[in-house]
């Protein structure tokens, strides 16, 4: 998590393609070391494909540009400098999505929440319920795929009853999803109530006196990788 945090900060510090290329090389090495299939890592780019296209076109398209245009269609043209700027920001988004998705692909939700609880442990002196916050994060991450599966089932059921979600403009399509959202939220609240009853029946009392089956311990190799990775990213962000 520390390396990913430094990685994200570095992406917003670099202001040239040289620094961005070095970050891309480091991200590629991390993907290779993680042994995660590349197609799984690239799957996260589907959700931001529209943002990438919008970012590229918003910087590249000019109306009656004063400079030389690569392509011109009436008053609308593609400016070379704008295209270069759009490609730079689009590459930043791509690398940011790849780096953060690699963390979630290589780390389980339980490990992530345990790490967050350890990071927030100093706040317990100020009576901040770090254990309860970690539990809420664990439950939220756990039910993301369940919620997506329930939403898909409701969409299929509504489609079988004649509902259409691919007609009309954006407003009409948004209204078509209202019959999906209502039963989805009802199921979520019912599931949350059942989970609360189950936890109370098992005498759950928050993080007080809680133990763990597997204890995570930072080794010397872990500290070396953390310090080395953060140092490389900081130097890259400052110099490039």
Rosetta blueprint (number, residue, H / E / L):
1 X L
2 X H
3 X H
4 X H
5 X H
6 X H
7 X H
8 X H
9 X H
10 X H
11 X H
12 X H
13 X H
14 X L
15 X L
16 X L
17 X H
18 X H
19 X H
20 X H
21 X H
22 X H
23 X H
24 X H
25 X H
26 X H
27 X H
28 X H
29 X H
30 X H
31 X H
32 X H
33 X H
34 X H
35 X L
36 X L
37 X L
38 X H
39 X H
40 X H
41 X H
42 X H
43 X H
44 X H
45 X H
46 X H
47 X H
48 X H
49 X H
50 X H
51 X H
52 X H
53 X H
54 X H
55 X H
56 X H
57 X H
58 X H
59 X H
60 X H
61 X E
62 X E
63 X E
64 X L
65 X L
66 X L
67 X L
68 X L
69 X E
70 X E
71 X E
72 X E
73 X E
74 X L
75 X L
76 X E
77 X E
78 X E
79 X E
80 X H
81 X H
82 X H
83 X H
84 X H
85 X H
86 X H
87 X H
88 X H
89 X H
90 X H
91 X H
92 X H
93 X H
94 X H
95 X H
96 X H
97 X H
98 X H
99 X H
100 X H
101 X H
102 X H
103 X H
104 X H
105 X H
106 X H
107 X L
108 X L
109 X H
110 X H
111 X H
112 X H
113 X H
114 X H
115 X H
116 X H
117 X H
118 X H
119 X H
120 X L
121 X H
122 X H
123 X H
124 X H
125 X H
126 X H
127 X L
128 X L
129 X L
130 X H
131 X H
132 X H
133 X H
134 X H
135 X H
136 X H
137 X H
138 X H
139 X H
140 X H
141 X H
142 X H
143 X H
144 X H
145 X H
146 X H
147 X H
148 X H
149 X H
150 X H
151 X H
152 X H
153 X H
154 X H
155 X H
156 X H
157 X H
158 X H
159 X H
160 X H
161 X L
162 X L
163 X L
164 X L
165 X L
166 X L
167 X L
168 X L
169 X L
170 X H
171 X H
172 X H
173 X H
174 X H
175 X H
176 X H
177 X L
178 X H
179 X H
180 X H
181 X H
182 X H
183 X H
184 X H
185 X H
186 X H
187 X H
188 X H
189 X H
190 X H
191 X H
192 X H
193 X H
194 X H
195 X H
196 X H
197 X H
198 X H
199 X H
200 X H
201 X H
202 X L
203 X L
204 X L
205 X L
206 X L
207 X L
208 X L
209 X L
210 X L
211 X L
212 X L
213 X L
214 X L
215 X L
216 X L
217 X L
218 X L
219 X L
220 X H
221 X H
222 X H
223 X H
224 X H
225 X H
226 X H
227 X H
228 X H
229 X H
230 X H
231 X H
232 X H
233 X H
234 X H
235 X H
236 X H
237 X H
238 X H
239 X H
240 X L
